[in-house]
Amino acid sequence: MLILNLGAGKKLRDDAINVDVMAYPGVSEVTDLASFPWKWDSESCDGIYASHIVEHFPDQKQFLDECYRILKPGGFLRLAVPHASSITSVGCLGHYRTYSYNTFHDYMSKPFYMFKNAKYRTVEQRLRWWYEEIDAEGNMPIWMRWVIKIIGPVVDTLVNISPRVFENLFCPIIQCREVIWKGIKI
């Protein structure tokens, strides 16, 4: 099976080929993903993880089209992207946009103007108060990691009871860091 972890950085996966533009320790392939088309053959990949990379592309549709091209039918695309309420994501010079809870479900799992036809069947969709990888850069004090490990699941549960209500009423008070979405290629 060929599974890619695109834009791996320091968020390495044992179940995937870790791909990044930088030669971080543990990165298996150094590839410029901004150069299209990518080197992988059409319908050659069983799965793609893309954590906090899509927002760095000025043309996200081109990135998503390329993921679709290299995925086999039935393959998965799992995205982790910054939520629109995250002030650190809004303030990042390298981010071209942020996302809402329904962005990928609306655009890629239903007929909609950007892709015309549904390309994926949504199998996972949720918000996260903090990042899946709590401290990927290794800059956070250990005590803060424990606070996040304790508080995070509680806040995540509350937020995901009704993500749309959360986004419309509570985002000014409680920020979410991530939108998680996973789809299976149709």
N, CA, C and O of each residue as an XYZ file, in Angstrom:
744
protein
N       0.840     -1.194      0.000
C       0.000      0.000      0.000
C       0.874      1.242      0.000
O       1.894      1.300      0.687
N       0.466      2.225     -0.771
C       1.182      3.495     -0.828
C       0.329      4.558     -0.140
O      -0.718      4.961     -0.645
N       0.803      5.001      1.025
C       0.142      6.062      1.781
C       1.159      7.181      1.968
O       2.292      6.940      2.386
N       0.748      8.397      1.659
C       1.628      9.561      1.757
C       1.217     10.452      2.926
O       0.030     10.611      3.209
N       2.198     11.021      3.590
C       1.992     12.045      4.616
C       2.599     13.326      4.050
O       3.782     13.608      4.241
N       1.766     14.095      3.352
C       2.242     15.287      2.645
C       2.470     16.447      3.608
O       1.644     16.710      4.483
N       3.585     17.132      3.443
C       3.922     18.240      4.324
C       4.174     17.747      5.735
O       3.761     18.384      6.704
N       4.846     16.626      5.852
C       5.020     15.954      7.137
C       5.701     16.842      8.182
O       5.303     16.846      9.347
N       6.720     17.588      7.770
C       7.457     18.383      8.743
C       7.950     17.499      9.873
O       8.650     16.514      9.641
N       7.586     17.853     11.087
C       7.976     17.064     12.267
C       6.850     16.159     12.739
O       6.975     15.492     13.766
N       5.735     16.133     11.985
C       4.580     15.279     12.325
C       4.679     13.993     11.508
O       3.930     13.790     10.552
N       5.597     13.147     11.892
C       5.892     11.935     11.140
C       4.883     10.845     11.443
O       4.340     10.764     12.545
N       4.643     10.001     10.435
C       3.718      8.871     10.573
C       4.468      7.594     10.210
O       5.174      7.540      9.203
N       4.307      6.571     11.042
C       4.933      5.274     10.769
C       4.228      4.519      9.647
O       4.830      3.662      9.001
N       2.954      4.834      9.415
C       2.157      4.104      8.417
C       2.157      4.782      7.051
O       1.330      4.455      6.200
N       3.088      5.734      6.828
C       3.075      6.487      5.573
C       4.483      6.891      5.168
O       5.408      6.867      5.980
N       4.632      7.261      3.910
C       5.863      7.873      3.433
C       5.777      9.349      3.771
O       4.882     10.048      3.297
N       6.701      9.822      4.586
C       6.701     11.205      5.047
C       7.369     12.093      4.006
O       8.552     11.938      3.702
N       6.593     13.025      3.467
C       7.027     13.877      2.354
C       7.028     15.332      2.823
O       6.069     15.783      3.450
N       8.090     16.060      2.523
C       8.139     17.485      2.852
C       9.098     18.184      1.897
O       9.901     17.537      1.225
N       9.007     19.487      1.844
C       9.913     20.288      1.027
C      11.261     20.465      1.742
O      12.260     20.814      1.114
N      11.278     20.222      3.053
C      12.494     20.343      3.860
C      12.966     18.947      4.288
O      12.148     18.050      4.495
N      14.267     18.770      4.416
C      14.840     17.480      4.802
C      14.914     17.345      6.326
O      15.997     17.187      6.889
N      13.746     17.411      6.990
C      13.707     17.207      8.435
C      14.094     15.765      8.747
O      13.925     14.889      7.900
N      14.612     15.502      9.949
C      14.878     14.110     10.331
C      13.578     13.291     10.245
O      12.536     13.703     10.754
N      13.664     12.139      9.599
C      12.503     11.264      9.464
C      11.713     11.467      8.188
O      10.848     10.651      7.868
N      11.988     12.540      7.444
C      11.301     12.754      6.171
C      11.903     11.796      5.145
O      13.115     11.787      4.931
N      11.045     10.989      4.509
C      11.491      9.970      3.562
C      11.757     10.538      2.174
O      12.696     10.126      1.494
N      10.922     11.487      1.761
C      11.059     12.084      0.434
C      11.008     13.602      0.528
O      10.082     14.171      1.107
N      12.012     14.247     -0.046
C      12.017     15.705     -0.140
C      11.476     16.060     -1.519
O      12.097     15.760     -2.538
N      10.309     16.704     -1.540
C       9.612     17.015     -2.789
C       8.944     18.376     -2.672
O       8.353     18.698     -1.642
N       9.037     19.162     -3.713
C       8.349     20.455     -3.756
C       6.923     20.228     -4.241
O       6.690     20.062     -5.439
N       5.979     20.220     -3.324
C       4.583     19.975     -3.661
C       3.929     21.162     -4.369
O       2.794     21.058     -4.833
N       4.638     22.280     -4.454
C       4.117     23.434     -5.193
C       4.396     23.303     -6.687
O       3.952     24.134     -7.480
N       5.125     22.272     -7.067
C       5.421     22.014     -8.467
C       4.472     20.925     -8.974
O       4.557     19.766     -8.569
N       3.569     21.328     -9.868
C       2.547     20.422    -10.392
C       2.883     20.010    -11.819
O       3.483     20.803    -12.544
N       2.526     18.819    -12.250
C       1.918     17.741    -11.475
C       2.953     17.061    -10.585
O       4.155     17.117    -10.846
N       2.459     16.418     -9.529
C       3.344     15.685     -8.625
C       3.891     14.449     -9.316
O       3.372     14.019    -10.346
N       4.931     13.888     -8.749
C       5.641     12.776     -9.380
C       4.909     11.439     -9.298
O       5.284     10.501    -10.001
N       3.875     11.323     -8.461
C       3.178     10.053     -8.313
C       2.204      9.860     -9.474
O       1.585     10.811     -9.951
N       2.084      8.627     -9.908
C       1.182      8.299    -11.016
C      -0.274      8.471    -10.611
O      -0.619      8.403     -9.431
N      -1.114      8.693    -11.602
C      -2.559      8.772    -11.365
C      -3.054      7.464    -10.760
O      -2.653      6.373    -11.164
N      -3.938      7.612     -9.781
C      -4.565      6.481     -9.095
C      -3.546      5.468     -8.572
O      -3.743      4.258     -8.690
N      -2.453      5.977     -7.992
C      -1.400      5.102     -7.471
C      -1.357      5.052     -5.946
O      -0.674      4.196     -5.382
N      -2.067      5.943     -5.272
C      -1.980      6.034     -3.803
C      -3.235      5.481     -3.133
O      -4.355      5.678     -3.605
N      -3.014      4.787     -2.027
C      -4.119      4.236     -1.244
C      -4.643      5.244     -0.221
O      -5.785      5.140      0.225
N      -3.819      6.206      0.146
C      -4.247      7.191      1.124
C      -3.301      8.368      1.197
O      -2.121      8.264      0.862
N      -3.845      9.498      1.642
C      -3.058     10.721      1.798
C      -3.442     11.386      3.108
O      -4.616     11.638      3.377
N      -2.433     11.663      3.912
C      -2.584     12.531      5.078
C      -2.013     13.887      4.683
O      -0.929     13.957      4.104
N      -2.722     14.951      4.984
C      -2.232     16.304      4.713
C      -2.601     17.174      5.910
O      -3.709     17.704      5.989
N      -1.667     17.311      6.831
C      -1.914     18.059      8.064
C      -1.251     19.427      7.979
O      -0.027     19.538      7.911
N      -2.063     20.440      7.983
C      -1.607     21.835      7.977
C      -0.661     22.140      6.829
O       0.438     22.663      7.015
N      -1.130     21.795      5.633
C      -0.369     22.103      4.427
C      -1.239     22.799      3.374
O      -0.760     23.688      2.670
N      -2.500     22.407      3.263
C      -3.372     22.948      2.205
C      -3.436     24.476      2.269
O      -3.418     25.143      1.234
N      -3.508     25.021      3.469
C      -3.657     26.470      3.645
C      -2.442     27.259      3.164
O      -2.514     28.480      3.028
N      -1.324     26.572      2.906
C      -0.107     27.240      2.456
C      -0.034     27.380      0.934
O       0.938     27.925      0.411
N      -1.042     26.898      0.227
C      -1.066     26.964     -1.233
C      -2.005     28.075     -1.692
O      -3.155     28.125     -1.257
N      -1.530     28.975     -2.571
C      -2.413     30.036     -3.053
C      -3.603     29.476     -3.833
O      -4.677     30.078     -3.846
N      -3.415     28.330     -4.480
C      -4.500     27.687     -5.218
C      -4.790     26.337     -4.567
O      -4.263     25.305     -4.984
N      -5.639     26.363     -3.537
C      -5.948     25.117     -2.829
C      -6.660     24.119     -3.722
O      -6.512     22.912     -3.534
N      -7.424     24.594     -4.681
C      -8.121     23.676     -5.581
C      -7.113     22.846     -6.364
O      -7.334     21.653     -6.569
N      -6.022     23.443     -6.801
C      -5.006     22.700     -7.537
C      -4.388     21.613     -6.658
O      -4.153     20.498     -7.123
N      -4.126     21.933     -5.394
C      -3.605     20.942     -4.444
C      -4.602     19.792     -4.285
O      -4.222     18.623     -4.348
N      -5.875     20.126     -4.079
C      -6.909     19.103     -3.876
C      -7.144     18.280     -5.149
O      -7.373     17.073     -5.072
N      -7.090     18.921     -6.306
C      -7.214     18.188     -7.571
C      -6.076     17.186     -7.735
O      -6.284     16.078     -8.229
N      -4.891     17.575     -7.326
C      -3.736     16.686     -7.450
C      -3.866     15.495     -6.488
O      -3.522     14.369     -6.847
N      -4.356     15.740     -5.286
C      -4.625     14.635     -4.353
C      -5.616     13.664     -4.978
O      -5.426     12.449     -4.926
N      -6.667     14.205     -5.566
C      -7.690     13.372     -6.203
C      -7.092     12.564     -7.355
O      -7.417     11.389     -7.525
N      -6.233     13.184     -8.131
C      -5.631     12.512     -9.284
C      -4.812     11.297     -8.857
O      -4.915     10.239     -9.477
N      -4.009     11.429     -7.819
C      -3.104     10.333     -7.449
C      -3.765      9.278     -6.560
O      -3.208      8.195     -6.377
N      -4.944      9.577     -6.005
C      -5.635      8.595     -5.164
C      -6.346      7.540     -6.008
O      -6.934      7.844     -7.046
N      -6.279      6.298     -5.542
C      -7.059      5.225     -6.144
C      -8.519      5.408     -5.739
O      -8.793      5.989     -4.689
N      -9.460      4.927     -6.545
C     -10.859      4.903     -6.087
C     -10.935      4.089     -4.788
O     -10.380      2.994     -4.703
N     -11.617      4.626     -3.794
C     -11.687      3.987     -2.481
C     -10.561      4.403     -1.549
O     -10.563      4.040     -0.373
N      -9.590      5.168     -2.066
C      -8.505      5.678     -1.229
C      -8.992      6.837     -0.370
O     -10.017      7.451     -0.668
N      -8.256      7.134      0.695
C      -8.681      8.195      1.605
C      -7.804      9.438      1.502
O      -6.612      9.370      1.202
N      -8.439     10.566      1.761
C      -7.756     11.847      1.923
C      -8.148     12.362      3.292
O      -9.329     12.591      3.555
N      -7.160     12.551      4.180
C      -7.439     13.066      5.522
C      -6.722     14.393      5.684
O      -5.497     14.473      5.588
N      -7.509     15.435      5.932
C      -6.996     16.793      6.062
C      -7.133     17.292      7.492
O      -8.137     17.042      8.159
N      -6.124     17.990      7.945
C      -6.199     18.781      9.174
C      -5.803     20.190      8.750
O      -4.702     20.413      8.247
N      -6.714     21.136      8.961
C      -6.505     22.508      8.504
C      -6.870     23.486      9.627
O      -7.594     23.114     10.550
N      -6.383     24.723      9.562
C      -6.703     25.681     10.612
C      -8.157     26.153     10.569
O      -8.701     26.464      9.509
N      -8.755     26.195     11.733
C     -10.123     26.704     11.841
C     -10.091     28.232     11.796
O      -9.128     28.858     12.240
N     -11.145     28.812     11.260
C     -11.226     30.269     11.085
C     -11.185     31.036     12.401
O     -10.863     32.224     12.399
N     -11.501     30.395     13.525
C     -11.497     31.106     14.802
C     -10.113     31.184     15.430
O      -9.937     31.889     16.424
N      -9.135     30.489     14.887
C      -7.796     30.454     15.471
C      -7.011     31.701     15.084
O      -6.616     31.860     13.928
N      -6.793     32.561     16.028
C      -6.094     33.820     15.769
C      -4.658     33.580     15.320
O      -4.124     34.360     14.531
N      -4.017     32.508     15.810
C      -2.645     32.222     15.378
C      -2.620     31.804     13.911
O      -1.639     32.060     13.214
N      -3.683     31.165     13.439
C      -3.741     30.774     12.031
C      -4.064     31.961     11.137
O      -3.505     32.094     10.048
N      -4.964     32.820     11.593
C      -5.315     34.016     10.830
C      -4.091     34.916     10.703
O      -3.905     35.567      9.675
N      -3.261     34.956     11.731
C      -2.106     35.837     11.746
C      -0.853     35.267     11.112
O       0.184     35.931     11.122
N      -0.906     34.070     10.565
C       0.270     33.448      9.951
C       0.474     33.971      8.535
O      -0.428     33.876      7.703
N       1.641     34.518      8.259
C       1.924     35.067      6.925
C       1.883     34.022      5.829
O       1.616     34.354      4.674
N       2.142     32.765      6.165
C       2.160     31.710      5.169
C       0.801     31.106      4.858
O       0.696     30.240      3.990
N      -0.243     31.551      5.554
C      -1.583     30.993      5.325
C      -2.358     31.851      4.333
O      -2.454     33.069      4.483
N      -2.902     31.196      3.330
C      -3.740     31.894      2.356
C      -5.197     31.915      2.774
O      -5.970     32.739      2.286
N      -5.588     31.001      3.689
C      -6.969     30.984      4.171
C      -7.095     30.090      5.390
O      -6.187     29.332      5.731
N      -8.244     30.202      6.033
C      -8.630     29.301      7.109
C      -9.954     28.661      6.700
O     -10.510     29.004      5.657
N     -10.468     27.727      7.521
C     -11.593     26.900      7.099
C     -12.647     26.807      8.189
O     -12.381     27.061      9.364
N     -13.851     26.438      7.770
C     -14.929     26.198      8.725
C     -15.223     24.709      8.788
O     -14.664     23.918      8.028
N     -16.095     24.343      9.689
C     -16.456     22.948      9.905
C     -16.907     22.255      8.625
O     -16.502     21.119      8.379
N     -17.716     22.886      7.820
C     -18.312     22.250      6.648
C     -17.566     22.498      5.336
O     -18.035     22.052      4.289
N     -16.458     23.171      5.350
C     -15.788     23.526      4.096
C     -15.603     22.321      3.180
O     -16.070     22.340      2.042
N     -14.945     21.294      3.646
C     -14.610     20.177      2.753
C     -15.812     19.294      2.464
O     -15.948     18.778      1.354
N     -16.682     19.114      3.441
C     -17.889     18.331      3.189
C     -18.739     19.017      2.121
O     -19.218     18.362      1.195
N     -18.925     20.322      2.244
C     -19.751     21.062      1.289
C     -19.148     21.085     -0.115
O     -19.868     20.945     -1.104
N     -17.848     21.259     -0.201
C     -17.222     21.426     -1.506
C     -16.834     20.121     -2.182
O     -16.818     20.050     -3.410
N     -16.522     19.089     -1.409
C     -15.988     17.878     -2.023
C     -16.878     16.647     -1.879
O     -16.639     15.643     -2.551
N     -17.886     16.697     -1.029
C     -18.744     15.530     -0.835
C     -20.179     15.763     -1.301
O     -21.057     14.925     -1.090
N     -20.401     16.896     -1.928
C     -21.720     17.216     -2.478
C     -21.503     17.926     -3.817
O     -20.456     18.535     -4.036
N     -22.484     17.847     -4.702
C     -22.358     18.660     -5.919
C     -22.334     20.138     -5.515
O     -23.229     20.610     -4.814
N     -21.323     20.850     -5.955
C     -21.174     22.249     -5.581
C     -20.398     22.940     -6.694
O     -19.798     22.272     -7.536
N     -20.402     24.237     -6.708
C     -19.870     24.968     -7.857
C     -18.383     24.742     -8.131
O     -17.975     24.777     -9.292
N     -17.572     24.514     -7.123
C     -16.136     24.432     -7.353
C     -15.732     23.135     -8.057
O     -14.965     23.165     -9.019
N     -16.246     21.999     -7.581
C     -15.868     20.718     -8.163
C     -16.988     20.098     -9.002
O     -16.788     19.055     -9.626
N     -18.131     20.713     -9.022
C     -19.310     20.283     -9.794
C     -19.950     19.006     -9.258
O     -21.142     19.009     -8.948
N     -19.190     17.910     -9.140
C     -19.724     16.643     -8.653
C     -19.018     16.243     -7.364
O     -17.885     16.650     -7.112
N     -19.691     15.452     -6.564
C     -19.067     14.938     -5.345
C     -17.856     14.092     -5.729
O     -17.944     13.244     -6.617
N     -16.738     14.320     -5.068
C     -15.513     13.569     -5.335
C     -15.208     12.570     -4.221
O     -14.492     11.591     -4.433
N     -15.753     12.825     -3.038
C     -15.472     12.001     -1.868
C     -16.754     11.731     -1.088
O     -17.743     12.453     -1.209
N     -16.708     10.693     -0.302
C     -17.746     10.418      0.689
C     -17.123     10.749      2.040
O     -16.132     10.134      2.435
N     -17.695     11.709      2.743
C     -17.161     12.123      4.036
C     -17.323     10.997      5.059
O     -18.417     10.461      5.237
N     -16.214     10.643      5.732
C     -16.259      9.608      6.772
C     -15.807     10.131      8.135
O     -15.985      9.455      9.149
N     -15.232     11.316      8.164
C     -14.821     11.941      9.427
C     -14.903     13.448      9.243
O     -14.478     13.988      8.221
N     -15.455     14.114     10.245
C     -15.574     15.568     10.187
C     -15.751     16.061     11.610
O     -16.714     15.690     12.283
N     -14.818     16.905     12.081
C     -14.929     17.432     13.439
C     -14.016     18.633     13.631
O     -13.130     18.919     12.825
N     -14.272     19.313     14.721
C     -13.420     20.423     15.140
C     -12.549     19.954     16.298
O     -12.924     19.058     17.055
N     -11.383     20.574     16.421
C     -10.502     20.300     17.566
C     -10.129     21.628     18.215
O      -9.768     22.595     17.543
N     -10.227     21.644     19.539
C      -9.857     22.835     20.291
C      -8.353     23.075     20.194
O      -7.917     24.216     20.043
N      -7.567     22.020     20.277
C      -6.119     22.125     20.158
C      -5.674     21.205     19.031
O      -6.478     20.434     18.508
N      -4.439     21.276     18.663
C      -3.902     20.467     17.573
C      -3.817     18.992     17.947
O      -3.596     18.658     19.111
N      -3.994     18.100     16.956
C      -3.814     16.662     17.194
C      -2.423     16.389     17.732
O      -2.252     15.647     18.699
N      -1.441     16.991     17.103
C      -0.062     16.893     17.575
C       0.126     18.082     18.513
O       0.369     19.204     18.068
N       0.012     17.826     19.804
C      -0.072     18.909     20.795
C       1.092     19.887     20.687
O       0.886     21.099     20.764
N       2.306     19.383     20.511
C       3.470     20.263     20.484
C       4.477     19.765     19.448
O       5.578     19.342     19.802
N       4.102     19.815     18.177
C       4.946     19.286     17.102
C       6.313     19.958     17.046
O       7.303     19.328     16.676
N       6.367     21.215     17.407
C       7.635     21.952     17.345
C       8.497     21.769     18.591
O       9.683     22.099     18.575
N       7.918     21.247     19.666
C       8.681     21.015     20.890
C       8.987     22.273     21.679
O       9.996     22.321     22.382
N       8.138     23.302     21.582
C       8.386     24.582     22.250
C       7.569     24.786     23.522
O       7.799     25.753     24.248
N       6.631     23.907     23.800
C       5.690     24.110     24.890
C       6.209     23.498     26.200
O       6.789     22.412     26.191
N       6.000     24.196     27.319
C       6.391     23.605     28.599
C       5.611     22.308     28.860
O       4.453     22.184     28.461
N       6.245     21.362     29.522
C       5.621     20.052     29.774
C       4.309     20.203     30.531
O       3.350     19.490     30.236
N       4.242     21.115     31.501
C       3.009     21.263     32.285
C       1.843     21.684     31.398
O       0.703     21.288     31.642
N       2.127     22.502     30.348
C       1.066     22.958     29.454
C       0.530     21.800     28.601
O      -0.664     21.747     28.305
N       1.405     20.885     28.211
C       0.966     19.700     27.450
C      -0.039     18.892     28.260
O      -1.021     18.385     27.717
N       0.213     18.775     29.569
C      -0.713     18.017     30.431
C      -2.050     18.727     30.576
O      -3.099     18.083     30.594
N      -2.017     20.038     30.680
C      -3.269     20.807     30.752
C      -4.098     20.573     29.497
O      -5.307     20.353     29.576
N      -3.447     20.620     28.343
C      -4.148     20.412     27.067
C      -4.689     18.989     26.965
O      -5.803     18.784     26.484
N      -3.913     18.009     27.410
C      -4.370     16.611     27.363
C      -5.604     16.396     28.231
O      -6.437     15.546     27.918
N      -5.731     17.146     29.306
C      -6.882     17.006     30.210
C      -8.081     17.808     29.698
O      -9.195     17.288     29.640
N      -7.860     19.056     29.331
C      -8.947     19.940     28.918
C      -9.416     19.658     27.493
O     -10.611     19.751     27.211
N      -8.495     19.313     26.590
C      -8.800     19.137     25.182
C      -9.977     18.215     24.889
O     -10.893     18.621     24.174
N      -9.990     16.989     25.412
C     -11.109     16.086     25.110
C     -12.468     16.618     25.585
O     -13.492     16.378     24.945
N     -12.470     17.338     26.705
C     -13.722     17.906     27.216
C     -14.231     18.987     26.265
O     -15.400     18.976     25.879
N     -13.360     19.916     25.889
C     -13.753     20.997     24.983
C     -14.136     20.427     23.620
O     -15.127     20.856     23.030
N     -13.357     19.460     23.110
C     -13.674     18.846     21.814
C     -15.065     18.219     21.822
O     -15.821     18.367     20.861
N     -15.399     17.529     22.892
C     -16.720     16.903     23.002
C     -17.822     17.959     22.971
O     -18.811     17.803     22.254
N     -17.657     19.021     23.737
C     -18.669     20.080     23.783
C     -18.821     20.777     22.429
O     -19.938     21.020     21.973
N     -17.710     21.093     21.801
C     -17.722     21.787     20.512
C     -18.400     20.935     19.445
O     -19.135     21.459     18.608
N     -18.160     19.628     19.467
C     -18.664     18.751     18.413
C     -20.079     18.233     18.662
O     -20.603     17.461     17.860
N     -20.699     18.647     19.758
C     -22.120     18.338     19.938
C     -22.913     19.014     18.823
O     -23.819     18.421     18.238
N     -22.556     20.261     18.543
C     -23.167     20.983     17.416
C     -22.151     21.993     16.891
O     -22.165     23.157     17.291
N     -21.268     21.547     15.992
C     -20.210     22.424     15.488
C     -20.712     23.716     14.849
O     -20.089     24.766     15.009
N     -21.817     23.652     14.136
C     -22.334     24.862     13.483
C     -22.834     25.877     14.511
O     -22.631     27.080     14.345
N     -23.484     25.399     15.565
C     -23.903     26.302     16.643
C     -22.664     26.895     17.303
O     -22.618     28.095     17.573
N     -21.659     26.059     17.563
C     -20.418     26.560     18.148
C     -19.823     27.670     17.283
O     -19.475     28.737     17.789
N     -19.708     27.416     15.973
C     -19.092     28.415     15.092
C     -19.865     29.729     15.088
O     -19.261     30.801     15.042
N     -21.167     29.658     15.134
C     -21.979     30.871     15.044
C     -22.132     31.620     16.358
O     -22.360     32.830     16.353
N     -22.011     30.923     17.483
C     -22.246     31.592     18.764
C     -21.014     31.728     19.662
O     -20.869     32.731     20.359
N     -20.136     30.742     19.651
C     -19.102     30.697     20.681
C     -17.673     30.930     20.211
O     -16.771     31.042     21.040
N     -17.442     31.005     18.900
C     -16.079     31.228     18.405
C     -15.397     32.478     18.953
O     -14.187     32.459     19.176
N     -16.142     33.572     19.178
C     -15.451     34.739     19.746
C     -14.916     34.489     21.162
O     -14.027     35.203     21.627
N     -15.458     33.479     21.842
C     -15.051     33.201     23.221
C     -14.043     32.056     23.289
O     -13.047     32.141     24.007
N     -14.304     30.992     22.544
C     -13.451     29.804     22.549
C     -12.988     29.552     21.118
O     -13.805     29.296     20.232
N     -11.695     29.624     20.896
C     -11.158     29.357     19.568
C     -10.942     27.860     19.384
O     -10.608     27.154     20.336
N     -11.131     27.383     18.173
C     -10.715     26.032     17.804
C      -9.469     26.175     16.941
O      -9.327     27.146     16.199
N      -8.581     25.218     17.041
C      -7.351     25.266     16.251
C      -7.499     24.555     14.904
O      -6.908     24.974     13.909
N      -8.305     23.457     14.875
C      -8.297     22.621     13.679
C      -9.681     22.184     13.226
O     -10.619     22.045     14.011
N      -9.756     21.977     11.923
C     -10.861     21.247     11.311
C     -10.247     19.946     10.810
O      -9.234     19.960     10.110
N     -10.852     18.838     11.166
C     -10.406     17.531     10.692
C     -11.472     17.015      9.719
O     -12.662     17.014     10.034
N     -11.038     16.583      8.549
C     -11.968     16.015      7.573
C     -11.282     14.851      6.871
O     -10.109     14.927      6.507
N     -12.035     13.779      6.692
C     -11.530     12.627      5.947
C     -12.592     12.179      4.974
O     -13.762     12.037      5.330
N     -12.172     11.954      3.728
C     -13.089     11.484      2.698
C     -12.524     10.281      1.980
O     -11.309     10.097      1.909
N     -13.415      9.465      1.450
C     -13.052      8.316      0.640
C     -13.376      8.663     -0.808
O     -14.498      9.062     -1.119
N     -12.388      8.508     -1.696
C     -12.577      8.865     -3.103
C     -13.662      7.999     -3.734
O     -13.652      6.772     -3.633
N     -14.592      8.682     -4.384
C     -15.692      8.005     -5.070
C     -15.215      7.561     -6.453
O     -15.983      6.966     -7.209
